[in-house]
Amino acid sequence: MMTTITKRINVPLSIVALLFSASACSNSTTLNTDTTPPPIKASDDAANSAQKSTNKPEFTTKEFATFNEPWAMAALPKTANDPLKLLVTQKTGELFIVDTQTSNKTQVDGVPSVAYGGQGGLGDIV
């Protein structure tokens, strides 16, 4: 009479899945090691320049005011011929209105206090 002894090992399914995924990700034949960029065709160059001119507007920068720890900025609705005004928050808990024509920076009163420090402070404004 022949007796077969089997030993059963209980391995959690998450361990088995991890082993299979690790072996699938370690296949070096799937890596692209080619660092040379593909050649640019004349038709691609013309298409890219046309896309740049239609999709990307020109921007200029101008300094209106300085801040210690600015965090966020939002434009107020523009009315008639009034200059554009911006709301700017500082992480320390201050809120300012900046007039883009005169560069005047006016602090807004009545802003709730914030827990300033580390990652805490007055954040975004909408």
Secondary structure as UniProt FT lines:
FT   HELIX           13..25
FT   HELIX           28..30
FT   HELIX           42..55
FT   STRAND          70..75
FT   TURN            80..81
FT   STRAND          85..90
FT   TURN            91..92
FT   STRAND          95..99
FT   TURN            100..102
FT   STRAND          105..107
FT   TURN            118..119
//
